[in-house]
Amino acid sequence: MKPCVDCIREGVTTKRAIDSRSGPRSPRCATHLRAKRRRERDMAHSRRIDAVYELSAAEYAAIYEFQGGKCAICRHATGKSKRLAVDHDHELAKTHGHDPKRGCRRCIRGLLCSRCNRWGVPLFLDATIRAINYLTDPPARKVLLAFSD
């Protein structure tokens, strides 16, 4: 049984079983393999938001904390199982002279769960417009006016 390379480095003396998924060249126990994969995921996310939105991991975390650790619209999703998406204004991106699918710091609106990012913003805007129309021109008034004539 090979010792875990991270356990050796940290001075852990307890014997831990090597996770077979860690590979033969750098054998790791399940604990250290999970930690390594988490670091790799965090770095990949950090590189992606920096490349696409010009947003650092610290800035993403600051926005996340400012929103109370929840989706800005539904306030239910916490981003613990799936990170919250960076929402940006596509129309504003066009005025800033770059591809609307890529954002910039000036275009970012907040962090949303995938459901709100995909459906919430358009539905929210449509529902708001419908609600304003409903309040300013209620449909029942038109029907009832026809009966009173």
C-alpha positions in Angstrom: 0.0 0.0 0.0 1.5 3.3 -1.1 1.3 6.3 1.2 -0.7 9.4 0.2 1.6 12.1 -1.2 -0.3 14.9 0.5 -0.4 13.0 3.8 3.4 12.6 3.7 3.8 16.3 2.9 1.5 17.3 5.8 3.0 14.8 8.2 -0.1 12.8 8.7 0.9 9.5 10.3 -2.4 7.6 10.1 -2.7 5.1 7.3 -5.3 6.0 4.8 -6.4 3.9 1.9 -5.4 5.2 -1.5 -8.3 6.2 -3.8 -7.9 4.3 -7.0 -9.2 7.3 -9.0 -6.1 9.3 -8.1 -3.9 7.6 -10.5 -0.6 5.7 -10.1 1.8 8.6 -10.3 0.5 10.7 -7.4 -1.5 8.4 -5.2 -3.8 10.3 -2.8 -6.3 9.3 -0.1 -9.9 10.1 -0.7 -9.7 13.2 1.6 -6.8 14.7 -0.3 -8.2 13.7 -3.7 -11.5 15.6 -2.9 -9.5 18.6 -1.8 -7.4 18.6 -4.9 -10.4 18.3 -7.2 -12.1 21.1 -5.3 -9.1 23.4 -5.8 -9.0 22.5 -9.5 -12.7 23.3 -9.9 -12.2 26.6 -8.1 -9.3 27.6 -10.3 -11.2 26.6 -13.5 -14.1 28.8 -12.4 -11.8 31.6 -11.5 -10.1 31.5 -14.9 -13.4 31.4 -16.7 -15.1 34.3 -15.0 -11.8 36.3 -15.4 -11.7 35.5 -19.2 -15.4 36.0 -19.9 -16.4 38.8 -17.5 -13.1 40.4 -16.4 -14.1 39.5 -12.9 -11.7 38.2 -10.2 -12.6 35.4 -7.8 -12.5 37.9 -5.0 -14.9 40.2 -6.8 -17.2 37.3 -7.5 -17.1 36.4 -3.8 -17.8 40.0 -2.8 -20.9 40.2 -5.0 -22.0 36.8 -3.6 -21.7 38.1 0.0 -23.4 41.4 -0.9 -26.4 39.4 -2.2 -26.5 37.4 1.1 -25.2 34.3 -0.6 -28.4 33.8 -2.6 -29.7 34.3 -6.1 -30.5 38.0 -6.6 -34.0 37.2 -8.0 -35.5 34.1 -6.4 -33.5 34.3 -3.1 -33.7 30.5 -2.8 -30.6 29.2 -4.6 -27.4 29.5 -2.6 -24.9 28.4 -5.2 -23.6 25.6 -2.9 -24.4 22.7 -5.3 -24.0 24.7 -8.5 -22.4 28.1 -8.6 -24.5 31.1 -9.3 -24.1 32.4 -12.8 -22.8 35.9 -13.6 -25.7 37.9 -15.1 -24.8 40.7 -17.5 -26.7 43.1 -19.7 -26.4 42.0 -23.3 -27.7 45.3 -24.7 -25.2 47.3 -22.6 -22.5 45.0 -23.9 -23.3 46.0 -27.4 -23.0 49.7 -26.5 -19.6 49.0 -24.9 -18.5 47.5 -28.2 -17.9 43.9 -27.4 -19.6 40.5 -28.1 -22.9 40.4 -26.1 -22.1 36.8 -25.0 -19.0 38.1 -23.3 -19.4 40.5 -20.5 -17.3 43.2 -18.9 -17.2 44.7 -15.5 -19.6 47.5 -16.5 -22.2 45.1 -17.9 -22.5 42.8 -14.8 -25.8 43.0 -13.0 -25.4 40.3 -10.3 -25.3 36.6 -9.6 -28.3 34.4 -10.5 -29.2 30.7 -10.3 -29.3 28.9 -13.6 -33.2 28.9 -13.6 -33.5 32.7 -13.0 -30.6 33.4 -15.4 -32.2 31.4 -18.2 -35.9 32.1 -17.5 -36.3 34.5 -14.6 -35.1 37.8 -16.1 -37.2 37.6 -19.3 -40.2 36.3 -17.4 -39.8 38.8 -14.7 -39.7 41.6 -17.2 -42.7 40.3 -19.1 -44.6 39.7 -15.9 -43.8 43.3 -14.7 -45.0 44.8 -18.0 -48.2 42.7 -17.8 -48.8 43.7 -14.2 -48.4 47.4 -15.1 -50.8 47.0 -18.0 -53.2 45.2 -15.8 -53.1 47.9 -13.1 -53.4 50.8 -15.5 -56.0 49.3 -17.9 -57.9 46.4 -16.0 -59.6 44.0 -18.4 -62.7 43.8 -16.3 -63.5 47.5 -16.8 -63.8 47.0 -20.5 -66.1 44.1 -20.1 -68.3 45.7 -17.5 -68.5 49.0 -19.4 -69.9 47.0 -22.3 -72.7 45.6 -20.0 -73.6 49.0 -18.6 -74.3 50.5 -22.1 
